[in-house]
Amino acid sequence: MTGFLDGLKKARLLAIIRGSDSAASVRTAVALVEEGVTYLEVSLNTPGALEVIRSVRDEVGDHATIGAGTVLTGDDAGRVSDAGGQFLVTPAVTAAVDAGVLLGLPVLAGALTPSETFSAMDRGATAIKLFPASLGGPAYLSALRDPFPEIPFIPVGGVNAAAAADYLDRGAIAVGVGSPLIGDAAGGGDLAALRRRAHEFLGIGFRKEHPDER
């Protein structure tokens, strides 16, 4: 898990793809990787999500790390592993956390409160997806890190470009960004605009990580 976390700390950006069209979701993922985004989460709410994960991994190879989000159950975790998913993201502290740990996959467990944070890490989570981060904002992350300075936090939910910079300044190891980055691309929308937004986010202190550095 150390290599996964080290890579995410360097990349500092987790792109969250929740699309309405599987082919468009694949195109979105590939475009992001071409622009330098190296950690991507495909939500299981996306039609054909498991096939999207397989297709993206086939197309990008070792140039990016591809995982699944909205993973709720142990069965979900097993299906993601079978599809070649390289990490799991949950919206809460669910059975998927335990299943992911047993499968040997990094797990970004969704948590908001101190109790949820402690419970997730105690069950073997790799990092905490602070969700929904917009409820407390960057100041809440600072407060949460006071009792948990060693826990890696990744704020998700309502993270635009301005908030991303603030969260990173306050100690987040990375930020998870969905619609402010993806826009309409995963539904068949504008890929050129997606690429421009990717450059904007990558310019906020993020660095383009070369796969050989992971």
C-alpha positions as CSV (number, residue, x, y, z in Angstrom):
1,M,0.0,0.0,0.0
2,T,3.0,2.3,0.6
3,G,3.7,2.6,-3.2
4,F,0.0,3.4,-3.9
5,L,0.0,6.2,-1.3
6,D,3.3,7.6,-2.3
7,G,2.1,7.8,-5.9
8,L,-1.1,9.5,-4.9
9,K,0.7,12.0,-2.7
10,K,2.9,12.9,-5.8
11,A,-0.1,13.1,-8.2
12,R,-2.3,15.0,-5.6
13,L,-5.3,14.6,-7.8
14,L,-7.9,11.8,-8.0
15,A,-10.2,12.2,-11.0
16,I,-13.7,10.8,-10.3
17,I,-15.6,9.6,-13.4
18,R,-19.3,9.1,-12.9
19,G,-20.7,8.9,-16.4
20,S,-24.0,8.2,-18.1
21,D,-22.3,6.6,-21.1
22,S,-19.7,3.8,-20.9
23,A,-17.9,4.6,-24.2
24,A,-17.8,8.3,-23.3
25,S,-16.5,7.4,-19.9
26,V,-13.6,5.5,-21.5
27,R,-12.8,8.4,-23.8
28,T,-12.9,10.7,-20.8
29,A,-10.4,8.6,-18.8
30,V,-8.0,8.2,-21.7
31,A,-8.1,12.0,-22.4
32,L,-7.3,12.7,-18.7
33,V,-4.4,10.3,-18.7
34,E,-3.1,11.9,-21.9
35,E,-3.1,15.3,-20.1
36,G,-1.2,13.9,-17.2
37,V,-3.8,12.8,-14.7
38,T,-2.6,9.5,-13.3
39,Y,-5.1,8.4,-10.7
40,L,-8.7,7.8,-11.8
41,E,-11.8,6.4,-10.1
42,V,-14.7,5.0,-12.1
43,S,-17.9,5.1,-10.1
44,L,-19.9,1.9,-10.1
45,N,-22.9,4.1,-10.8
46,T,-21.5,4.4,-14.3
47,P,-23.2,2.1,-16.9
48,G,-20.9,-0.8,-17.6
49,A,-18.5,0.5,-15.0
50,L,-16.5,-2.8,-14.8
51,E,-16.1,-2.9,-18.5
52,V,-15.0,0.7,-18.5
53,I,-12.3,-0.2,-15.9
54,R,-11.1,-3.1,-18.1
55,S,-11.1,-0.9,-21.3
56,V,-9.2,2.0,-19.7
57,R,-6.6,-0.3,-18.2
58,D,-6.1,-1.9,-21.6
59,E,-5.7,1.5,-23.3
60,V,-3.5,3.3,-20.8
61,G,-1.4,0.4,-19.4
62,D,1.0,1.5,-16.7
63,H,0.5,5.2,-17.4
64,A,-2.3,5.5,-14.8
65,T,-3.8,3.7,-11.8
66,I,-7.5,2.9,-12.2
67,G,-9.9,2.1,-9.4
68,A,-13.6,2.0,-8.6
69,G,-15.8,4.2,-6.6
70,T,-19.2,3.8,-4.9
71,V,-18.1,0.4,-3.8
72,L,-20.6,-0.7,-1.1
73,T,-20.4,-4.4,-0.6
74,G,-18.0,-7.3,-0.4
75,D,-19.4,-8.6,-3.7
76,D,-18.8,-5.2,-5.3
77,A,-15.2,-5.4,-4.1
78,G,-14.7,-8.8,-5.6
79,R,-16.1,-7.8,-9.0
80,V,-13.9,-4.8,-9.1
81,S,-10.8,-6.9,-8.4
82,D,-11.8,-9.4,-11.1
83,A,-12.2,-6.5,-13.6
84,G,-8.6,-5.3,-12.9
85,G,-9.5,-2.4,-10.6
86,Q,-6.4,-1.4,-8.7
87,F,-8.0,0.3,-5.7
88,L,-11.4,0.8,-4.1
89,V,-13.2,3.9,-2.9
90,T,-16.3,3.7,-0.6
91,P,-18.8,6.4,0.3
92,A,-18.9,5.1,3.9
93,V,-17.4,2.6,6.3
94,T,-19.0,-0.5,4.7
95,A,-18.3,-4.2,4.3
96,A,-16.4,-3.2,1.1
97,V,-13.6,-1.9,3.4
98,D,-13.0,-5.3,5.0
99,A,-13.3,-7.1,1.6
100,G,-10.8,-4.8,-0.1
101,V,-8.3,-5.3,2.7
102,L,-8.7,-9.1,2.4
103,L,-8.2,-8.8,-1.4
104,G,-5.0,-6.8,-0.9
105,L,-6.4,-3.7,-2.6
106,P,-5.8,-0.2,-1.3
107,V,-9.1,1.2,0.1
108,L,-10.0,4.9,0.4
109,A,-12.8,4.7,2.9
110,G,-15.5,7.3,3.0
111,A,-15.8,9.0,6.5
112,L,-16.8,12.4,7.8
113,T,-16.6,12.2,11.6
114,P,-13.8,11.4,14.0
115,S,-15.5,8.2,15.0
116,E,-15.9,7.1,11.3
117,T,-12.3,8.1,10.6
118,F,-10.9,6.0,13.4
119,S,-13.2,3.0,12.6
120,A,-12.2,3.0,8.9
121,M,-8.5,3.1,9.7
122,D,-8.9,0.5,12.4
123,R,-10.4,-1.9,9.8
124,G,-7.4,-1.5,7.6
125,A,-8.3,1.4,5.2
126,T,-5.4,2.9,3.3
127,A,-6.6,6.5,3.6
128,I,-9.8,8.4,4.4
129,K,-12.0,9.9,1.7
130,L,-13.3,12.9,3.6
131,F,-16.9,13.0,2.3
132,P,-18.8,15.1,1.8
133,A,-15.9,17.5,2.4
134,S,-18.1,20.5,1.4
135,L,-20.0,20.2,4.7
136,G,-17.1,21.5,6.7
137,G,-14.7,22.8,4.1
138,P,-10.9,23.2,4.5
139,A,-11.2,24.4,8.0
140,Y,-12.9,21.2,9.1
141,L,-10.0,19.2,7.6
142,S,-7.6,21.2,9.7
143,A,-9.6,20.5,12.8
144,L,-9.9,16.8,12.0
145,R,-6.1,16.5,11.4
146,D,-5.4,17.8,14.9
147,P,-6.2,14.5,16.6
148,F,-5.3,12.5,13.5
149,P,-2.1,14.0,12.1
150,E,-0.8,10.8,10.6
151,I,-4.0,9.8,8.8
152,P,-3.9,10.5,5.1
153,F,-7.0,12.5,4.1
154,I,-8.5,13.0,0.6
155,P,-11.3,15.5,0.5
156,V,-14.1,14.7,-1.9
157,G,-17.4,16.5,-2.7
158,G,-17.7,20.0,-3.9
159,V,-14.0,20.4,-4.6
160,N,-13.4,23.0,-7.2
161,A,-10.1,24.5,-8.2
162,A,-10.0,27.1,-5.5
163,A,-11.0,24.6,-2.8
164,A,-8.4,22.1,-4.0
165,A,-5.6,24.5,-3.4
166,D,-6.9,25.3,0.1
167,Y,-7.3,21.6,1.1
168,L,-3.8,20.8,-0.1
169,D,-2.4,23.7,1.9
170,R,-4.1,22.3,5.0
171,G,-2.6,18.9,4.7
172,A,-4.7,16.8,2.4
173,I,-2.5,14.3,0.6
174,A,-4.7,14.7,-2.5
175,V,-8.1,15.8,-3.5
176,G,-10.8,13.9,-5.3
177,V,-12.6,15.9,-8.0
178,G,-15.7,14.9,-10.0
179,S,-18.0,17.2,-11.9
180,P,-15.8,20.4,-11.5
181,L,-13.2,18.5,-13.6
182,I,-15.2,16.0,-15.6
183,G,-18.1,18.3,-16.6
184,D,-20.2,16.7,-19.3
185,A,-17.4,14.7,-20.9
186,A,-18.4,11.3,-19.4
187,G,-21.9,11.7,-20.9
188,G,-20.6,12.4,-24.4
189,G,-19.8,16.1,-24.0
190,D,-16.8,18.4,-24.7
191,L,-13.4,16.6,-24.5
192,A,-11.6,19.8,-25.4
193,A,-13.1,21.6,-22.4
194,L,-12.2,18.6,-20.2
195,R,-8.6,18.8,-21.3
196,R,-8.6,22.6,-20.4
197,R,-10.0,21.9,-17.0
198,A,-7.4,19.1,-16.5
199,H,-4.7,21.7,-17.2
200,E,-6.3,24.1,-14.7
201,F,-6.3,21.5,-11.9
202,L,-2.8,20.2,-12.7
203,G,-1.6,23.8,-12.5
204,I,-2.6,24.1,-8.8
205,G,0.6,22.7,-7.4
206,F,-0.1,19.3,-8.8
207,R,2.7,17.6,-10.7
208,K,2.5,15.3,-13.7
209,E,3.9,12.0,-12.4
210,H,5.9,9.8,-14.7
211,P,4.9,6.2,-14.3
212,D,8.5,5.2,-13.7
213,E,8.4,7.2,-10.5
214,R,5.6,5.1,-8.9
